Amino acid sequence: MKKIIKINGLTKNYGDGRGIFDINLTVNKGEVFGLVGINGSGKTTLIRHLMGFLKPQKGHTSIMDRESWRYASELKKHVGYIPGEIAFPEVNRGTDFFKLQAEYLGIRDMSRAIDLIQRFNLDADAKLKRMSKGMKQKSAIVSAFMADLDILLLDEGSTGLDPLMQNEFTNLVKEEKQKGKTIFMSSHIFSELESTCDRVAFLKNGHIIDVVDMNTIRGNESVKEFKIEFTKQADFNDFLSRPFYVIRKQPEFNQATILIPDKDINELFGVIQNMDVRFITQKPRTLEAYFKEKYTDAEAV
């Protein structure tokens, strides 16, 4: 598959452990690629490098085989972008901003912009400086999607939106995915990433700690998660001594949560059949649970 976005050895060190370090990622044509991490983990720094706003200290980034820093001006005409921190040019109203954006991108037909304005219930005639956070975010969404570009970089694209509009944003990303668009998006909303992305990278303290194929999260996985509570503490302790991968222990309740491959499930039930089990439940795997697991594992290293 053609790799549209390439990040090789990207490093930007701000000191005191802040920045991004030796990032290596690729995004294929038509792929929706997610980026998740807590505040300050480096998501915005990474996306700003892709846009060519920041010059790498080491490594490089490219879009469509054009180095981001060197071809930043050219790439802006091929990439729809929602910034993490929205700053508008010195224009009065939203409509003025969209006209300015259309002129820059060579858009003569404003029908798509009008459709997006209506879809997100945006008062485009409002003065930009008086817009709420949510209205500014809607304006940034319209600006990024109005040109119908093939590549989209979305830095927390749904931040500040109410739940209804967050859902509308997710639907919009899904529609663009169906059209074959290549999308690189950061988000703190796991359900948003889970329903739209093909792969998701986990960023912690400026380092990629894992990249997960979302097929392993959406029910096609070969690993299951079970939560088990034992009536007797002796059985609980006995179970913990067995070679199962325990991801959470709650001794006060005699509870253990484990991850287990499908091939070993018979072994699990063979062990617990001789124990006094109060209940056992299979927990659905979610991106958020997987992220917390990997984040905790990284802290333990």
ABEGO torsion letter per residue (X at the ends): XBBABBBBGBBBBAEGGBEBBGBBBBBBBGBBBBBBBBBGAGAAAAAAAAAGABBBABEBBBBGGBBAAAAAAAAAAABBBBBABBBBBBBABAAAAAAAAAAAAGBABAAAAAAAAAAAGBBAABBAAABBAAAAAAAAAAAAAAAGBABBBBBGAABGBBAAAAAAAAAAAAAAAAAGBBBBBBBABAAAAAAABABBBBBBGGBBABBBBAAAAAGABABBBBBBBBABAAAAAAAAABABBBABBBAAAGBBBBBBBAAAAAAAAAAAAABBBABBBBBBBBAAAAAAAAAAAAAAX
